[in-house]
Amino acid sequence: MVHDLIRNKDSKPKISPIRLEGNKGILEVQDLSAWYGNTLALKDISMSIKSKAITAIIGPSGCGKSTFIRCLNRMHEVSHGGRVEGRVLLDGKDIYARDVDPVVIRRRIGMVFQKPTPFPTMSVFDNVAAGLRLTQLWSRRWELEKVVERSLRQAALWDEVKDKLNQSGASLSGGQQQRLCIARALAVEPEIILLDEPCSALDPSATLKIEDLMRNLAQDYTIIIVTHNMQQAARVSDMAAFFLIDDDCAGILVEYGKTSQLFTNPKDKRTEDYITGRFG
């Protein structure tokens, strides 16, 4: 049963961690809550993220979807007043433990934002190489060139920009810029890629390229995508998590499971109402 409710000592419903038999989650989220100052944004989120698959985070605006994925690579703590309680385990190690370097976590868990963010003063080549140079993961120019080409090929962008490597990254089209940002994230060889509504500012053609890219990348990477587009979630994801705002105006996890099951036979009436357009 994907959606398993238990009772705590105060007899309040709480979603228990979800175990995926035969496919261990690379990320284990346990009782995660997040605040902005005194405002509770997420409450008691527990779930396992399936390895080398695409997990879609869906739900209405303001339910904490983006906050949730920012908690997964310790980006939330750089927000004004941002703090977290609970645990996020990567390979069994709590990424919020005192002896864990957040910079290392952000290299292992890369993030691509809603709006394409190429560095405007940098060339296409330098945009991809930026993370490598920052983390000193290269020693020779030819090694750097090799990684940049590999990353652009992985992002399905090499053929389009191989003759434009010295041009500004900002000179590319919107869809190309987003794939450039994905290439930049791939260059430091992450294990997990977080995508925060990566297609919201793109046209249908560019969106299709990003979706095809995600499916290809999922062969080697764990991908978590926030999207408002129900059709996109149904098309590209293997797993889906539905978030909602509770009576305390905090984001909660209502249901999590295989995308095919969640979209065709949801366990929770609230999930069905959202997917069928009754609200949201």
N, C-alpha and C positions, 0 to 999 in steps of 0.2 A: 504494500500500500504506500503510494507516494506521499500522501498527505496524512501524517500521523500526529494526532493531538495528544498531549499529556497534560496532567494537572500539576501545578507546583503547590507549595505549602499554603499559598493564599487562594488556591482553587481558581486561579485565572488561567484560561487557555494559553498554551504555549506550543509553538511548533518545534518538534524535536529535530535533531540533526538527521539528514537523509542519507542512507547508505546505498550506494549503487553496487549491487552484487556483480562480482566479476570484473569491475572496472573502477578501481580506486580513484577517488577525486584527488587531483593534484593540489587543490586548495580546500581546506576544511574551515568553514566559518562557524564559530561557536558563540552563541549568545552575544552577538555584536550589536552594540548601541553606539550612536554618534550624536554629538552635540555641536551647535554653533553658539558659543557662549552658554546661556541658560536655556536655549531652545533645543529640545530633543528632536532630532531629524530622523533617526532610525531607532527601532526598538526591537531588541532580542531577535536578531536574524541568525538563523542556523541552517546551513546547507553545505553539501559537498559539491564541488565543481568537477565535472567529468573531464578527464585528461584527453587531449587531442580531439576535442569536439567543440562545437559552437553552442554557447549558452546565451540565450536572449533574455534580457531583463525588460519586462514590459509593465505598463501601468500608467495611470493618469499623471499629469504634470504635478510636481510638488510632492510626490510620494517617496522621494529619496533615492531614485535609481542612480543618478549620477553621483550622489554622495556615497552610495554603497560601493561603486567600483573605485572611487577615489580612496576609500578605506582599504582596498585590497592591495594597493602599492604605497601606502602611507603618504598619499598626496593630501588627504583630508587634514592632516595635522598642520599643514602649512597655511590653511585657511585661517582667517581671523577668528579666534575663539574656538577653533576646531579641536575636539578631543574625542577619544574613543574608549569604550570599555568592551570587554570580551576578548576573544582570541581569533586570530587568523593564522592557520597553520599552513606552512609551505614545506613540503617534505617532512612533516611532523614537527617543524620548528616554528614557534610563535614569532611572527615577523615584528611584533610589538615588544618583544623581550628587550631588556635594557642593553644586552650585549650585541644586538643586531644593528648594523649600519643601514639606515634608510636609503642611502645612495645605492648600496648593493641591491636592496630589494627593488628599487625602481629600475635597475638594469635588468634584473631577472623578470620583472613584471612591467612591460612597457605599456605606454598609454598614447592613444591618438584621440585628439579632441574633436568636438563637433565642427568647429570652423577650421579649415586648413590653416596650419600655422608654420609655413616655411619661413626661415629667417630671411627677411627681404634684402639684407645687404650681402648675403652669401650666394654663391653660385649653386647650381644643382649638385655638383660634386661635393662642395663644402657642407651643404645641408645634410647630406647623407653621412659625411665623415665627422660631423660635429660631435656626436656622442662618443665616437671612437677616440677622438682627440682629447675630449674632456676626461675620459676614464683611462687614457693612456693604454688602450688595448692594441696598439700597433707599434711597430718599431721602424719599419722601412716603408718608403714611399710605394714601392711595388706591392707590398702587402696591403696597404691602404687602398690602392687602386683595385686590387682583386676583391676586397670586401665590398667596396662601393658598387662594383659591377654586379657582384652576386646579389646584393641587397636590392638593387634596381631590377634585376631579373626576377627575383622572388616577388617583387611588387608589380610585376607585369608592366614595367615602365621603361626598361632598357632600350627597346627598339624605338621608342618615341623620343628619347632624350639623349641617346648616345652621341649625337652630333651637337648637343646643346649643353654639355657638361659645364662649360664655363659661363653660361648665361645665368642670370638671376633666377633663383627658384620661384620668385614672385611673378616671373614672366610666363609661367605655365598656366594652363587652364585650371579651373577649380577642381575638376576631377583628377587631373594630373598632380596638382598640388597635394591633394589628399593622399594619393598613392606615394608621392614623395615623402610625406610625413610617415607613412607606413614603412617605407624603405629605411628611413632614418631610425625608426624604432627597431627594425629587423637587424640593422648593422651591428648592434651590440649583442646580438644573439640571445634574446630573451627566451624564456620558457612559456610565458603567458603574454597575450596581447589584449589590452582593454580598449574597446572602441566606444566612444561616447557619441551616439547619434552621428556616425561618420558620413551619412548620406543626406542629412537633412537640408544641406545647402546645395545639393547637386541635382542636375537634370537626370531624366530617366536613363539615358545612355551611360552617363558616368556612374550612376547608381548600380546599373547592371554589372559594370566592370568591377566595382568594389565588391559586390556580392560574389561574383565568380572568383575573385581574388581570395575572399574569405574561405570559400570552400576548398580552394587549393592549399591555403596555408594551414587549414585544420588537419591536414595530413601529418604535419610536424609540430604544430603549436596548439596550445589551449587558447581559445578565443572567447571572450565575453563581450557582448555587444548590448548597449542600451539603445532601444529604438521605440519610437511612437508608432511606427508603421507595422500594423498587425500582419499585413501581407508579407512584408519583408521578414518578420520573425518566423512566420510559417514556412517561407521559402528556404531560408538559409540555416536555421538553427536545428540542433539535435535535441537540446533541452531548453525549457523555458521556465522562467520564474515570474510570477505575477505579484507585484507590489501594490499596496493600497494604503491610504491614510486612515488611521484609526481615530477613535473619539478624542484622543489626546493630540491630534494633528501631527502624529509621528508616522513615519513609514514602517509598514510591517510586511512580512512575507505571508501571503495568503495561500499560495499553492506553487509547487515546484515539481516538475516531472518531464517526461518525454514530450516533445513539442506536439507530436501526432496525437497523444492522449489528451494533453491539456487543451488543444484547440477543438477536438472532436467529442471528447467525453470528460469535461472538467469535473473534478470532485466537489468543488465549492461553487455554490450558486452565484457568489460575487464574481468569480472568474467568468462564468458563462455570461453574466450580464454585461461585463466589460467587453468581452470578445465579440458579442453580438451587437454591440453599440448601444445598449440601453443606458449607459452613462460613460463619461470620460471623453 
